[in-house]
Amino acid sequence: MYELKTKENDGSVIEFIEQVASPRKKEDAYRLLDIFTEVTGYPAKMWGTSIVGFGSYHYKYKSGHEGDAMLAGFSPRKAKFSLYFATGDEEREILLQKLGKHTSGKACVYINKLSDIDIDVLKQLIHQSVVFLKERYTLNG
């Protein structure tokens, strides 16, 4: 059976952010830490080795696959920041149009730096992700 690799763990978020090589990216990572903590109301936890996540929920698909995932999160990757919000939410797509300079994949939104985006829209995206997931899944903890 498939086992999810990206799980919540006891790794230190601060130690992880301190390993970010670029001073600007490290500063932005600390700002994101503050923003996500404020908006979600959850403490930051490491997910896998490189994602800072906030809150968690349990999902179960019709196929029988189930697991836990974060409500929202971010990762200061080498090239860009990866931002994680709920997928499948129409409100997300509307907000992304107002976010600023970004690209997006199926699950992630990618930004170069915080100065490229509207922080108020980022806060709305984080909040909407939490609301969307709370309405559909059982929250952990």
KOLTINU-250324 format. One line per 4 residues: number of its first residue (from 1); for each residue x, y, z of N, C-alpha, C, O. Coordinates in nm, 3 decimals. Each point is the difference from the previous one (the first is absolute). Example, Ala and Ser with C-alpha at 12.3 -4.5 7.8 and 13.67 -1.06 7.14 Angstrom:
% residues 2
1) 1.319,-0.569,0.780,-0.089,0.119,0.000,0.090,0.120,0.000,0.104,-0.002,0.066 ~ -0.139,0.107,-0.138,0.082,0.119,0.006,-0.077,0.109,0.073,0.051,0.111,0.017
//
This chain:
% residues 141
1) 0.084,-0.119,0.000,-0.084,0.119,0.000,0.088,0.124,0.000,0.106,0.002,0.062 ~ -0.151,0.101,-0.131,0.073,0.126,-0.011,0.009,0.068,0.136,-0.098,0.006,0.073 ~ 0.216,0.044,-0.040,0.017,0.074,0.125,0.046,0.141,-0.033,0.098,0.020,-0.072 ~ -0.169,0.076,0.126,0.031,0.141,-0.020,0.137,0.031,0.059,0.028,-0.034,0.115
5) 0.058,0.099,-0.194,0.135,0.033,0.046,0.004,0.129,0.081,0.080,0.013,0.092 ~ -0.165,0.081,-0.126,0.002,0.130,0.066,-0.093,-0.003,0.120,-0.121,0.023,-0.011 ~ 0.179,-0.051,0.126,-0.078,-0.010,0.124,0.048,0.105,0.100,0.115,0.043,-0.003 ~ -0.206,-0.005,0.090,0.037,0.091,0.109,0.103,-0.070,0.088,-0.010,-0.120,0.027
9) 0.109,0.197,0.019,0.104,-0.057,0.085,0.046,0.103,0.103,-0.050,0.112,0.003 ~ 0.144,-0.152,0.080,0.047,0.086,0.109,0.122,0.083,-0.036,0.065,0.055,0.089 ~ -0.032,-0.044,-0.216,0.114,0.082,-0.041,-0.020,0.145,0.039,-0.113,0.046,0.013 ~ 0.221,0.024,0.007,-0.005,0.141,0.040,-0.021,0.091,-0.120,0.081,0.001,-0.093
13) -0.189,0.075,0.095,-0.029,0.095,-0.107,0.108,0.108,-0.005,0.047,0.037,-0.107 ~ -0.008,0.013,0.223,0.102,0.106,0.005,0.133,-0.051,-0.055,0.065,0.069,-0.079 ~ -0.024,-0.187,0.120,0.126,-0.056,-0.054,-0.008,-0.017,-0.151,0.098,0.025,-0.071 ~ -0.214,-0.066,0.022,-0.018,-0.016,-0.144,0.015,0.136,-0.071,0.073,0.011,-0.098
17) -0.142,0.092,0.148,0.008,0.132,-0.063,0.142,0.056,0.010,0.047,0.065,-0.094 ~ 0.020,-0.090,0.203,0.137,0.049,0.016,0.096,-0.060,-0.103,0.106,0.057,-0.026 ~ -0.141,-0.170,-0.032,0.084,-0.063,-0.103,-0.019,0.060,-0.138,0.074,-0.033,-0.093 ~ -0.172,0.122,0.078,-0.022,0.066,-0.130,0.121,0.088,-0.031,0.036,0.086,0.081
21) 0.026,-0.108,-0.196,0.127,0.067,-0.033,-0.016,0.150,-0.028,0.081,0.080,0.047 ~ -0.182,-0.043,-0.122,-0.017,0.140,-0.040,-0.057,0.082,0.115,-0.104,-0.035,0.056 ~ 0.170,0.144,-0.019,-0.052,0.085,0.108,-0.140,0.054,-0.028,-0.085,0.005,0.090 ~ 0.059,0.036,-0.215,-0.132,0.052,-0.036,-0.106,-0.110,0.011,-0.109,0.023,0.052
25) 0.142,-0.141,-0.100,-0.095,-0.112,0.006,-0.026,-0.040,0.145,-0.112,-0.035,0.036 ~ 0.216,0.039,0.047,-0.016,-0.033,0.141,-0.092,0.102,0.068,-0.088,-0.036,0.077 ~ 0.109,0.164,-0.108,-0.086,0.106,0.056,-0.146,-0.021,-0.043,-0.091,0.011,0.081 ~ 0.071,-0.041,-0.210,-0.136,-0.026,-0.050,-0.059,-0.125,0.067,-0.120,-0.003,0.028
29) 0.202,-0.098,-0.003,-0.049,-0.122,0.066,-0.050,0.033,0.141,-0.104,-0.052,0.042 ~ 0.176,0.135,0.030,-0.046,0.040,0.133,-0.129,0.083,-0.007,-0.087,-0.015,0.085 ~ 0.076,0.100,-0.186,-0.125,0.076,-0.018,-0.116,-0.096,-0.030,-0.109,0.016,0.054 ~ 0.133,-0.114,-0.141,-0.104,-0.099,-0.031,-0.038,-0.078,0.125,-0.117,-0.029,0.023
33) 0.215,-0.006,0.058,-0.027,-0.070,0.125,-0.096,0.081,0.086,-0.096,-0.055,0.054 ~ 0.122,0.184,-0.041,-0.088,0.088,0.079,-0.140,0.011,-0.062,-0.100,-0.007,0.071 ~ 0.095,0.023,-0.203,-0.129,0.017,-0.069,-0.085,-0.126,0.012,-0.117,0.008,0.036 ~ 0.174,-0.123,-0.067,-0.076,-0.126,0.005,-0.044,-0.030,0.144,-0.112,-0.047,0.021
37) 0.199,0.074,0.077,-0.036,-0.025,0.140,-0.117,0.088,0.041,-0.096,-0.046,0.061 ~ 0.105,0.174,-0.097,-0.106,0.096,0.034,-0.133,-0.039,-0.064,-0.103,-0.002,0.068 ~ 0.105,-0.027,-0.196,-0.126,-0.024,-0.073,-0.062,-0.135,0.036,-0.122,-0.009,0.017 ~ 0.204,-0.096,-0.006,-0.057,-0.132,0.028,-0.033,-0.019,0.147,-0.095,-0.072,0.034
41) 0.171,0.136,0.053,-0.017,-0.022,0.144,0.066,-0.129,0.048,-0.017,-0.039,0.115 ~ 0.093,-0.026,-0.201,0.067,-0.125,0.035,0.151,0.022,0.008,0.055,0.084,-0.072 ~ 0.012,-0.159,0.158,0.146,0.010,0.004,0.062,-0.066,-0.122,-0.059,-0.092,-0.059 ~ 0.176,0.139,0.021,0.072,-0.057,-0.114,0.057,-0.136,0.038,0.052,-0.018,0.110
45) -0.062,-0.076,-0.202,0.059,-0.133,0.016,0.072,-0.036,-0.129,-0.040,0.043,-0.109 ~ 0.145,-0.120,0.121,0.068,-0.050,-0.119,-0.082,-0.115,-0.059,-0.052,-0.085,0.073 ~ 0.042,0.084,-0.204,-0.062,-0.109,-0.075,0.107,-0.050,-0.095,0.044,0.072,-0.089 ~ -0.004,-0.196,0.107,0.113,-0.050,-0.075,0.124,0.076,0.042,0.012,0.044,0.115
49) 0.080,-0.028,-0.208,0.126,0.068,0.034,0.005,0.144,-0.045,0.094,0.072,0.034 ~ -0.195,-0.026,-0.111,0.014,0.133,-0.058,-0.128,0.083,-0.009,-0.001,0.102,-0.069 ~ -0.105,-0.143,0.136,-0.125,0.076,-0.005,-0.040,0.041,0.141,0.003,-0.081,0.093 ~ -0.040,0.209,-0.078,-0.052,0.051,0.126,-0.152,0.003,-0.015,-0.054,0.072,-0.084
53) -0.015,-0.152,0.165,-0.145,-0.012,-0.012,-0.071,0.048,0.125,0.058,0.011,0.108 ~ -0.187,0.018,-0.125,-0.082,0.055,0.107,-0.133,-0.074,0.007,-0.073,-0.009,-0.099 ~ 0.043,-0.045,0.217,-0.122,-0.076,0.017,0.004,-0.127,-0.083,0.089,-0.018,-0.083 ~ -0.184,-0.071,0.107,-0.008,-0.120,-0.082,-0.142,-0.055,0.000,-0.081,0.029,0.088
57) 0.053,-0.109,-0.188,-0.130,-0.063,-0.014,0.020,-0.142,-0.050,0.104,-0.035,-0.055 ~ -0.207,-0.047,0.075,0.003,-0.137,-0.046,-0.092,-0.013,-0.120,-0.115,0.044,0.003 ~ 0.167,-0.105,-0.108,-0.082,-0.021,-0.120,-0.012,-0.149,-0.028,0.086,-0.080,0.039 ~ -0.193,0.044,-0.107,-0.019,-0.137,-0.045,-0.071,0.006,-0.134,-0.110,0.054,-0.011
61) 0.173,-0.112,-0.090,-0.056,0.000,-0.134,-0.090,-0.122,-0.020,0.007,-0.097,0.076 ~ -0.091,0.103,-0.179,-0.089,-0.112,-0.032,0.080,-0.127,-0.030,-0.049,-0.111,0.021 ~ 0.171,0.129,-0.069,0.086,-0.115,-0.031,0.046,-0.074,0.126,0.052,-0.111,-0.008 ~ -0.072,0.176,0.125,0.045,-0.058,0.124,0.130,0.061,0.050,0.036,-0.017,0.117
65) 0.035,0.089,-0.205,0.124,0.067,0.041,-0.035,0.109,0.101,-0.092,0.078,-0.021 ~ 0.168,-0.074,0.130,-0.022,0.104,0.099,0.131,0.044,0.061,0.102,-0.068,-0.010 ~ -0.106,0.184,0.075,0.120,0.053,0.062,-0.026,0.134,0.064,-0.114,0.044,0.011 ~ 0.222,0.020,0.030,-0.008,0.132,0.061,0.076,0.099,-0.087,0.100,-0.035,-0.063
69) -0.149,0.157,0.059,0.066,0.105,-0.077,-0.012,0.132,0.075,-0.086,0.015,0.088 ~ 0.172,0.079,-0.123,-0.005,0.131,0.065,-0.110,0.085,-0.061,-0.040,-0.020,-0.115 ~ -0.010,0.116,0.194,-0.102,0.091,-0.050,0.060,0.102,-0.096,-0.064,0.038,-0.099 ~ 0.185,0.005,0.126,0.072,0.097,-0.084,0.147,-0.007,0.039,0.034,-0.048,0.108
73) 0.053,0.097,-0.196,0.141,-0.003,0.034,0.085,0.065,-0.108,-0.049,0.052,-0.099 ~ 0.182,-0.058,0.123,0.093,0.058,-0.095,0.134,-0.072,0.009,0.030,-0.069,0.098 ~ 0.049,0.087,-0.203,0.136,-0.054,0.000,0.091,0.097,-0.074,-0.027,0.036,-0.115 ~ 0.136,0.007,0.179,0.096,0.088,-0.067,0.096,-0.081,-0.086,0.114,-0.024,0.039
77) -0.160,-0.018,-0.155,0.082,-0.081,-0.091,0.113,0.085,-0.057,-0.001,0.123,0.010 ~ 0.098,-0.189,-0.069,0.117,0.070,-0.053,-0.039,0.104,-0.106,0.045,0.114,0.005 ~ -0.129,-0.154,-0.099,-0.037,0.092,-0.108,-0.110,0.097,0.041,0.012,0.121,-0.021 ~ -0.118,-0.172,0.078,-0.117,0.082,0.036,-0.061,-0.051,0.129,0.033,-0.108,0.048
81) -0.122,0.187,0.008,-0.081,-0.046,0.112,-0.116,-0.082,-0.056,-0.061,0.038,-0.100 ~ 0.032,-0.149,0.164,-0.121,-0.077,-0.031,-0.099,0.031,0.111,0.031,-0.013,0.118 ~ -0.151,0.053,-0.158,-0.108,0.027,0.095,-0.106,-0.107,-0.020,-0.037,-0.032,-0.113 ~ -0.013,-0.022,0.224,-0.096,-0.110,-0.007,-0.134,0.044,0.055,-0.012,0.039,0.116
85) -0.089,-0.045,-0.201,-0.138,0.031,0.037,-0.088,-0.115,-0.047,0.043,-0.083,-0.080 ~ -0.166,0.078,0.129,-0.095,-0.103,-0.043,-0.023,0.009,-0.150,-0.006,0.109,-0.058 ~ -0.006,-0.226,-0.006,-0.032,-0.004,-0.142,-0.149,-0.031,-0.015,-0.062,-0.053,0.092 ~ 0.008,0.084,-0.208,-0.140,-0.030,-0.027,-0.096,0.109,0.045,-0.122,-0.017,-0.008
89) 0.175,0.127,0.055,-0.083,0.110,0.050,-0.006,0.111,-0.106,0.103,0.054,-0.039 ~ -0.222,-0.022,-0.005,-0.015,0.105,-0.102,0.048,0.136,0.052,0.054,0.080,-0.076 ~ -0.072,-0.055,0.205,0.043,0.126,0.060,0.152,0.017,-0.013,0.049,0.112,-0.018 ~ 0.023,-0.221,0.027,0.147,0.004,-0.015,0.037,0.059,-0.135,0.088,0.086,-0.007
93) -0.154,-0.131,-0.098,0.033,0.047,-0.135,-0.029,0.149,-0.016,0.075,0.071,-0.066 ~ -0.181,-0.025,0.126,-0.036,0.143,-0.005,0.106,0.082,0.073,0.045,0.103,-0.050 ~ -0.006,-0.149,0.168,0.101,0.071,0.079,0.137,-0.001,-0.070,0.072,0.100,0.005 ~ -0.037,-0.211,-0.068,0.129,-0.007,-0.068,0.013,0.105,-0.110,0.111,0.047,-0.028
97) -0.222,-0.009,-0.034,0.003,0.103,-0.104,0.041,0.136,0.058,0.047,0.087,-0.073 ~ -0.065,-0.069,0.204,0.031,0.126,0.066,0.132,-0.004,0.077,0.043,0.101,0.054 ~ 0.022,-0.217,-0.049,0.117,-0.020,0.087,0.122,0.081,-0.043,0.072,0.052,0.086 ~ -0.049,-0.041,-0.213,0.123,0.063,-0.048,0.082,-0.101,-0.078,-0.053,-0.099,-0.049
101) 0.182,0.125,0.038,0.088,-0.083,-0.082,0.019,-0.138,0.061,0.060,-0.015,0.106 ~ -0.112,-0.087,-0.175,0.010,-0.139,0.047,-0.024,-0.095,-0.118,-0.047,0.041,-0.106 ~ 0.079,-0.165,0.128,-0.042,-0.107,-0.090,-0.065,-0.104,0.089,0.019,0.000,0.122 ~ -0.096,-0.088,-0.183,-0.063,-0.103,0.083,-0.008,-0.132,-0.073,-0.016,-0.006,-0.122
105) 0.028,-0.099,0.202,-0.018,-0.135,-0.049,-0.130,-0.051,0.057,-0.085,0.078,0.044 ~ 0.068,-0.208,-0.045,-0.125,-0.059,0.050,-0.019,0.029,0.149,-0.110,0.037,0.042 ~ 0.215,-0.054,0.036,-0.014,0.016,0.145,0.076,0.119,0.055,-0.034,0.050,0.108 ~ 0.136,-0.002,-0.178,0.086,0.105,0.054,-0.015,0.132,-0.075,-0.036,0.004,-0.117
109) 0.065,0.102,0.190,0.013,0.133,-0.058,0.146,0.039,0.022,0.052,-0.017,0.110 ~ 0.013,0.067,-0.213,0.141,0.032,0.008,0.022,0.150,-0.010,-0.054,0.066,-0.090 ~ 0.134,-0.012,0.182,0.036,0.142,-0.005,0.152,0.013,0.017,0.063,-0.086,0.061 ~ -0.007,0.193,-0.115,0.142,0.026,0.018,0.028,0.064,0.136,0.091,-0.041,0.072
113) -0.171,0.143,-0.040,0.020,0.074,0.125,-0.132,0.065,0.041,-0.089,0.020,-0.082 ~ 0.079,0.013,0.210,-0.124,0.057,0.052,-0.033,0.136,-0.061,-0.117,0.035,-0.014 ~ 0.219,0.041,-0.023,-0.026,0.132,-0.059,-0.069,-0.010,-0.137,-0.047,0.101,-0.052 ~ 0.042,-0.221,-0.006,-0.067,-0.020,-0.129,-0.151,-0.017,0.014,-0.073,0.005,-0.100
117) 0.024,-0.025,0.222,-0.142,-0.032,0.018,-0.067,0.095,0.098,0.066,0.073,0.074 ~ -0.199,-0.077,-0.076,-0.084,0.077,0.092,-0.019,-0.083,0.127,-0.065,-0.104,-0.003 ~ 0.120,0.150,0.115,-0.004,-0.074,0.126,-0.144,-0.017,0.049,-0.033,-0.104,0.058 ~ -0.052,0.203,-0.081,-0.140,-0.014,0.042,-0.069,-0.113,-0.076,-0.080,-0.074,0.058
121) 0.110,0.059,-0.186,-0.057,-0.109,-0.079,0.059,-0.133,0.048,-0.072,-0.100,0.007 ~ 0.200,0.098,0.025,0.060,-0.122,0.056,-0.075,-0.042,0.127,-0.031,-0.118,0.017 ~ 0.003,0.213,0.070,-0.073,-0.030,0.124,-0.139,-0.055,-0.031,-0.047,-0.092,0.068 ~ -0.018,0.147,-0.170,-0.132,-0.051,-0.040,0.011,-0.143,-0.053,-0.086,-0.084,0.029
125) 0.191,0.055,-0.106,0.020,-0.136,-0.052,0.021,-0.100,0.113,-0.056,-0.109,-0.002 ~ 0.135,0.147,0.100,0.025,-0.088,0.115,-0.131,-0.024,0.074,-0.035,-0.114,0.031 ~ -0.036,0.221,-0.002,-0.128,-0.011,0.073,-0.099,-0.087,-0.077,-0.065,-0.087,0.057 ~ 0.054,0.111,-0.187,-0.095,-0.075,-0.082,0.035,-0.149,-0.004,-0.088,-0.085,0.000
129) 0.216,0.055,-0.002,0.044,-0.140,0.000,-0.047,-0.069,0.128,-0.052,-0.111,-0.006 ~ 0.071,0.176,0.119,-0.041,-0.057,0.129,-0.152,-0.018,0.004,-0.049,-0.106,0.040 ~ -0.026,0.208,-0.081,-0.147,-0.009,0.000,-0.047,-0.113,-0.091,-0.084,-0.080,0.040 ~ 0.138,0.074,-0.161,-0.038,-0.101,-0.098,0.023,-0.140,0.054,-0.087,-0.087,-0.012
133) 0.202,0.064,0.072,0.032,-0.134,0.051,-0.080,-0.034,0.126,-0.038,-0.116,0.018 ~ 0.014,0.213,0.067,-0.080,-0.024,0.122,-0.142,-0.044,-0.036,-0.061,-0.081,0.070 ~ 0.009,0.134,-0.180,-0.136,-0.034,-0.043,-0.010,-0.141,-0.056,-0.109,-0.057,-0.004 ~ 0.220,0.000,-0.039,-0.002,-0.128,-0.070,0.061,-0.117,0.074,-0.029,-0.116,-0.030
137) 0.116,0.146,0.128,0.074,-0.108,0.064,-0.002,0.015,0.152,-0.038,0.103,0.055 ~ 0.080,-0.209,0.011,0.016,0.001,0.145,0.139,0.052,0.033,0.100,-0.053,-0.047 ~ -0.096,0.158,0.129,0.129,0.055,0.040,0.064,-0.087,0.105,-0.070,-0.059,0.083 ~ 0.201,0.051,-0.085,0.075,-0.073,0.103,0.026,0.092,0.117,0.013,0.122,-0.017
141) -0.006,-0.180,0.136,0.036,0.077,0.118,-0.109,0.087,0.040,0.013,0.074,0.098
//
